[in-house]
Amino acid sequence: MSIELHKVDEYIWEIPKTDKMKVPGRIYSSERLMRALKGDESPKQVANVAHLPGIVRYSMAMPDIHYGYGFPIGGVAATDPLKDGVVSPGGVGFDINCGVRLAATNLSYDDVKDRLDELVTLLYHSIPSGVGSSGAIRKLSVGELRELMVKGAQWALERGFGVPEDLEHIEENGRMEGADPDAVSKRAIERGLDQAGTLGSGNHFLEIGVVEEVYNPAVADALGLWKGQVVVWVHSGSRGFGHQVCDDYLQVMQKAVQKYGIDLPDRQLACAPVNSKEGQDYLGAMRCAANYAFANRQVIMDLVRRAWQKAWGLSPSDLGLRLIYDVAHNIAKIEKHIVDGQERVLCIHRKGATRAFPPGHPDVPKAYRKVGQPVLVPGDMGTESYVLVGTQRAMEETFGSTCHGAGRLMSRAQAKRQAKRRDLRAELEKKGVVVRARGWASLAEEMPDAYKDVGVVVEVVHQAELSRRVARIRPIGVVKG
């Protein structure tokens, strides 16, 4: 199927509704980023997603779009459960609730610059990372893991990881309701017993940054950000546990497609009606994995706090590590949205996309309700990251969604080929970034050249008014698995 793309305005490209597509497709992008998509199959995936039963308004993609499993990374789709709407594991991905949190400190760049190498090395040794790594907490019993699946970040808090105020600054307060441990396979449970509190590998990272530019001082002040401030990013997800949940339910959904007579252009879009047993079982298991990820990031952030305070002899008030926000990137959620003037309860798939609710929305933490939900958009190891806030236009156009990162230009295999004979660590240190990683391969897969320019991606969502820029943050230290 050839894909037609029509430019609607400066930052919107539309795929007309054809054949069995139920809605048009839309890509939020720019001329420059669209040129970078040449040869990429992700626009075709946007069109494929438009075939899903019950899909509402558009199949959408953010400017960090690239090829994924079923849905493109950067894909957003809403389905209506009352109109045969489906839920698709491909619309969430294998790393369920892969997400990012940002914590502020009371320290300035001048406070850390002379001890940066020491700090990054300390965190590298304090935070378990890498493929198959075991957690900083002892291996859980099955009963403990079942409790974690239901409680999420609250489970970690009850075990001394963090402070109660953290929960107010996590999407869903760190706990998705409706988690169903009985819907999780024995194999997924086995994989989840010893990975809580681990960073993982691939694009996951722990990063020390410094606020380099403040675009909106009033909003930055509301979030507790100031120029020259040292901050901490944690990017991780549900590890092997979430991967197994996705894998299990892809098999279930392949059978469901046959059972319910669903016609799809791509078997990777396998799905089931939201209100079917298969759909409800998947959502129950997916919420367990989402809660696992919330707990995971909660533990990691507290490990950072403990290690830093102990090694540098800092009191909690001196360090002041305070959670600004924690957002999910890969998730399906039941939300209320206005469509054609009427409120509807929809299943919102966000795969490599960030929720971006506007000022005044009841799901935005009280501390930020006047300015909107914080949106956290990390770049790559060598480039800046951004803090934005959600907007009313996003609520009206994209079901309260915006971009989640830079978006890949190269596959991991391509990146490793391009990185041969390069000293990536030295290249990054020339940019002022201290890096610690398990090995050359983990650096090569995630080298800056493998990603789009995050500044260009953020410019699109800012100009399209899907989220508003607040601050730019420069990396100064990175820990990779």
Secondary structure, 3 states (H helix, E strand, C coil): CCCCCEEEECCEEEECCCCCCCCCEEEECCHHHHHHCCCCCHHHHHHHHCCCCCEEEEEEEEEEEECCCCCCEEEEEEECHHHCCEECHHHCCCCCCCEEEEEEEEEEHHHHHHHHHHHHHHHHHHCCCCCCCCCCCCCCCHHHHHHHHHHCHHHHHHCCCCCCHHHHCEHHHHCCCCCCHHHCCHHHHHHHCCCCCCCCCCCCEEEEEEEEEECCHHHHHHHCCCCCEEEEEEEECCHHHHHHHHHHHHHHHHHHHHHCCCCCCCHHHCCEECCCHHHHHHHHHHHHHHHHHHHHHHHHHHHHHHHHHHHHCCCHHHHCCEEEEEEECEEEEEEEEEECCEEEEEEEEEECCEECCCCCCCCCCHHHCCCCCEEEECCCCCCCEEEEEECHHHHHHCCCEECCCCCECCCHHHHHHHCCCCCHHHHHHHCCCEEECCCHHHHHHCCHHHECCHHHHHHHHHHCCCEEEEEEEEEEEEEEC
